[in-house]
Amino acid sequence: MKQTTKTKVRQKALKAPSNKELSQPKKRKKNVVNQKKRKKTNAPTKKSSSRKKRPTKKYINRKREKQKQLVKELVVSLSILLGLIVIVQSLLFSFPSVEGYGMTPLLNDGERVIVRKTKRIKRFDLVYIREPGTKRPMIRRVIGLPEEEIAYQNDQLLVDQKPIVERFLKKELNEAKVEQRLLTDNFSLRTVTDESRLPKDSYFVLGDNRHYAADSRNFGWVEKKDILGVVKLRISPMHQITSF
């Protein structure tokens, strides 16, 4: 009896499925579920049957009216801006052209400059003036300030009998020394105007082209009211734009 029971137990143990066999059907079930999910995701989506509504005529007309209004506002704002620019230009700046060769080689005939209207004037500033008497516009350089004594002696500028260096004429002065000639003829304020000093609010101006320019040696000092502004920039020709 004992042997028969042992043999039966052994037979049952042999027939019992292993752990691997038990786990296999579960994996298959999982694979089947995953395949179903993939099929669902890959399935083509149904096209929405609802179509976009076309805009009505009222909506289109309103949109056009808004666009027209925006264009009108832009035109008005641009015209106001241009008007302000013109006003500012007339009050602060002017754009005259150079006439003649009194300022060569720095400025030549036909070149255009920007002139700033200002009351502050310094020595050696380039000023846009009206010539006393004729009121002809021209550009010259300020040499003497109000209530100063001006003279030239052997190409040396003397202000109140003190020498002042004219660095802007360095090249021309060196050439004159080599050629043993004077760039600026000797003179004093008294010999030119019969006055020892410049009056109040009056300026003595010269052209850089000393042998050619008409300046205060010819027409006397320039009053402040006849100075239209200070030259700040040469804007034409374009390849020679220069600030002063």
Contacts in CASP RR format, 6 or more apart in sequence:
PFRMAT RR
TARGET T0000
AUTHOR 0000-0000-0000
METHOD contacts of the structure
MODEL  1
MKQTTKTKVRQKALKAPSNKELSQPKKRKKNVVNQKKRKKTNAPTKKSSS
RKKRPTKKYINRKREKQKQLVKELVVSLSILLGLIVIVQSLLFSFPSVEG
YGMTPLLNDGERVIVRKTKRIKRFDLVYIREPGTKRPMIRRVIGLPEEEI
AYQNDQLLVDQKPIVERFLKKELNEAKVEQRLLTDNFSLRTVTDESRLPK
DSYFVLGDNRHYAADSRNFGWVEKKDILGVVKLRISPMHQITSF
91 117 0 8 1.000
92 116 0 8 1.000
92 117 0 8 1.000
93 114 0 8 1.000
93 115 0 8 1.000
93 116 0 8 1.000
93 117 0 8 1.000
94 114 0 8 1.000
94 115 0 8 1.000
94 117 0 8 1.000
94 128 0 8 1.000
94 228 0 8 1.000
94 229 0 8 1.000
95 112 0 8 1.000
95 113 0 8 1.000
95 114 0 8 1.000
95 115 0 8 1.000
95 235 0 8 1.000
96 112 0 8 1.000
96 113 0 8 1.000
96 115 0 8 1.000
96 128 0 8 1.000
96 137 0 8 1.000
96 139 0 8 1.000
97 110 0 8 1.000
97 111 0 8 1.000
97 112 0 8 1.000
97 113 0 8 1.000
97 236 0 8 1.000
98 107 0 8 1.000
98 108 0 8 1.000
98 109 0 8 1.000
98 110 0 8 1.000
98 111 0 8 1.000
98 112 0 8 1.000
98 113 0 8 1.000
98 139 0 8 1.000
99 109 0 8 1.000
99 110 0 8 1.000
99 137 0 8 1.000
99 138 0 8 1.000
100 109 0 8 1.000
100 110 0 8 1.000
100 138 0 8 1.000
101 108 0 8 1.000
101 109 0 8 1.000
101 209 0 8 1.000
101 212 0 8 1.000
101 213 0 8 1.000
102 138 0 8 1.000
102 140 0 8 1.000
102 207 0 8 1.000
102 208 0 8 1.000
102 209 0 8 1.000
102 212 0 8 1.000
102 213 0 8 1.000
102 214 0 8 1.000
103 126 0 8 1.000
103 139 0 8 1.000
103 140 0 8 1.000
103 141 0 8 1.000
103 207 0 8 1.000
103 208 0 8 1.000
103 209 0 8 1.000
103 213 0 8 1.000
104 208 0 8 1.000
104 209 0 8 1.000
104 212 0 8 1.000
105 208 0 8 1.000
105 209 0 8 1.000
106 168 0 8 1.000
106 208 0 8 1.000
107 113 0 8 1.000
107 126 0 8 1.000
107 139 0 8 1.000
107 234 0 8 1.000
110 236 0 8 1.000
111 234 0 8 1.000
111 236 0 8 1.000
111 237 0 8 1.000
111 240 0 8 1.000
112 234 0 8 1.000
112 235 0 8 1.000
112 236 0 8 1.000
113 128 0 8 1.000
113 139 0 8 1.000
113 231 0 8 1.000
113 232 0 8 1.000
113 233 0 8 1.000
113 234 0 8 1.000
113 235 0 8 1.000
114 231 0 8 1.000
114 232 0 8 1.000
114 233 0 8 1.000
114 234 0 8 1.000
114 235 0 8 1.000
115 128 0 8 1.000
115 228 0 8 1.000
115 229 0 8 1.000
115 230 0 8 1.000
115 231 0 8 1.000
115 232 0 8 1.000
116 229 0 8 1.000
116 230 0 8 1.000
116 232 0 8 1.000
117 228 0 8 1.000
117 229 0 8 1.000
118 229 0 8 1.000
118 230 0 8 1.000
119 224 0 8 1.000
120 230 0 8 1.000
121 127 0 8 1.000
121 142 0 8 1.000
121 145 0 8 1.000
121 203 0 8 1.000
121 224 0 8 1.000
121 227 0 8 1.000
121 230 0 8 1.000
122 142 0 8 1.000
123 142 0 8 1.000
123 143 0 8 1.000
123 144 0 8 1.000
123 145 0 8 1.000
123 164 0 8 1.000
124 141 0 8 1.000
124 142 0 8 1.000
124 143 0 8 1.000
124 166 0 8 1.000
124 168 0 8 1.000
125 141 0 8 1.000
125 142 0 8 1.000
125 230 0 8 1.000
125 231 0 8 1.000
126 139 0 8 1.000
126 140 0 8 1.000
126 141 0 8 1.000
126 142 0 8 1.000
126 230 0 8 1.000
126 231 0 8 1.000
126 244 0 8 1.000
127 139 0 8 1.000
127 140 0 8 1.000
127 141 0 8 1.000
127 142 0 8 1.000
127 203 0 8 1.000
127 205 0 8 1.000
127 222 0 8 1.000
127 227 0 8 1.000
127 228 0 8 1.000
127 229 0 8 1.000
127 230 0 8 1.000
127 231 0 8 1.000
128 137 0 8 1.000
128 138 0 8 1.000
128 139 0 8 1.000
128 227 0 8 1.000
128 228 0 8 1.000
128 229 0 8 1.000
128 230 0 8 1.000
128 231 0 8 1.000
129 137 0 8 1.000
129 138 0 8 1.000
129 139 0 8 1.000
129 140 0 8 1.000
129 205 0 8 1.000
129 222 0 8 1.000
129 226 0 8 1.000
129 227 0 8 1.000
129 228 0 8 1.000
130 136 0 8 1.000
130 137 0 8 1.000
130 226 0 8 1.000
130 228 0 8 1.000
131 137 0 8 1.000
131 138 0 8 1.000
131 214 0 8 1.000
131 219 0 8 1.000
131 226 0 8 1.000
132 219 0 8 1.000
132 220 0 8 1.000
132 221 0 8 1.000
132 222 0 8 1.000
132 223 0 8 1.000
132 226 0 8 1.000
133 219 0 8 1.000
135 226 0 8 1.000
137 228 0 8 1.000
138 214 0 8 1.000
139 231 0 8 1.000
140 205 0 8 1.000
140 206 0 8 1.000
140 207 0 8 1.000
140 213 0 8 1.000
140 215 0 8 1.000
140 216 0 8 1.000
140 222 0 8 1.000
141 168 0 8 1.000
141 205 0 8 1.000
141 206 0 8 1.000
141 207 0 8 1.000
141 208 0 8 1.000
142 203 0 8 1.000
142 204 0 8 1.000
142 205 0 8 1.000
143 150 0 8 1.000
143 157 0 8 1.000
143 204 0 8 1.000
143 205 0 8 1.000
143 206 0 8 1.000
143 216 0 8 1.000
144 150 0 8 1.000
144 159 0 8 1.000
144 198 0 8 1.000
144 203 0 8 1.000
144 204 0 8 1.000
144 205 0 8 1.000
145 198 0 8 1.000
145 203 0 8 1.000
146 198 0 8 1.000
146 199 0 8 1.000
146 200 0 8 1.000
146 201 0 8 1.000
146 202 0 8 1.000
146 203 0 8 1.000
147 197 0 8 1.000
147 198 0 8 1.000
147 199 0 8 1.000
147 200 0 8 1.000
148 159 0 8 1.000
148 160 0 8 1.000
148 197 0 8 1.000
148 198 0 8 1.000
148 204 0 8 1.000
149 158 0 8 1.000
149 159 0 8 1.000
149 160 0 8 1.000
149 161 0 8 1.000
149 188 0 8 1.000
149 189 0 8 1.000
149 196 0 8 1.000
149 197 0 8 1.000
149 198 0 8 1.000
150 157 0 8 1.000
150 158 0 8 1.000
150 159 0 8 1.000
150 188 0 8 1.000
150 189 0 8 1.000
150 198 0 8 1.000
150 204 0 8 1.000
151 157 0 8 1.000
151 158 0 8 1.000
151 161 0 8 1.000
151 187 0 8 1.000
151 188 0 8 1.000
151 189 0 8 1.000
152 158 0 8 1.000
152 184 0 8 1.000
152 185 0 8 1.000
152 186 0 8 1.000
152 187 0 8 1.000
152 188 0 8 1.000
153 186 0 8 1.000
154 182 0 8 1.000
154 186 0 8 1.000
155 173 0 8 1.000
155 176 0 8 1.000
155 177 0 8 1.000
155 182 0 8 1.000
155 183 0 8 1.000
155 184 0 8 1.000
156 163 0 8 1.000
157 163 0 8 1.000
157 164 0 8 1.000
157 165 0 8 1.000
157 166 0 8 1.000
158 164 0 8 1.000
166 173 0 8 1.000
168 208 0 8 1.000
169 183 0 8 1.000
169 208 0 8 1.000
172 183 0 8 1.000
172 208 0 8 1.000
173 183 0 8 1.000
176 182 0 8 1.000
176 183 0 8 1.000
183 210 0 8 1.000
183 211 0 8 1.000
184 206 0 8 1.000
184 210 0 8 1.000
185 210 0 8 1.000
187 217 0 8 1.000
189 195 0 8 1.000
189 196 0 8 1.000
189 197 0 8 1.000
189 198 0 8 1.000
189 204 0 8 1.000
190 196 0 8 1.000
192 216 0 8 1.000
192 217 0 8 1.000
192 220 0 8 1.000
193 220 0 8 1.000
193 221 0 8 1.000
198 204 0 8 1.000
198 221 0 8 1.000
199 221 0 8 1.000
201 223 0 8 1.000
201 224 0 8 1.000
201 225 0 8 1.000
202 221 0 8 1.000
202 222 0 8 1.000
202 223 0 8 1.000
202 224 0 8 1.000
203 221 0 8 1.000
203 222 0 8 1.000
203 223 0 8 1.000
203 224 0 8 1.000
203 227 0 8 1.000
204 216 0 8 1.000
204 220 0 8 1.000
204 221 0 8 1.000
204 222 0 8 1.000
205 215 0 8 1.000
205 216 0 8 1.000
205 222 0 8 1.000
206 213 0 8 1.000
206 215 0 8 1.000
206 216 0 8 1.000
206 217 0 8 1.000
207 213 0 8 1.000
207 215 0 8 1.000
216 222 0 8 1.000
231 244 0 8 1.000
232 243 0 8 1.000
232 244 0 8 1.000
233 241 0 8 1.000
233 242 0 8 1.000
233 243 0 8 1.000
233 244 0 8 1.000
234 240 0 8 1.000
234 241 0 8 1.000
234 242 0 8 1.000
234 243 0 8 1.000
234 244 0 8 1.000
235 241 0 8 1.000
END
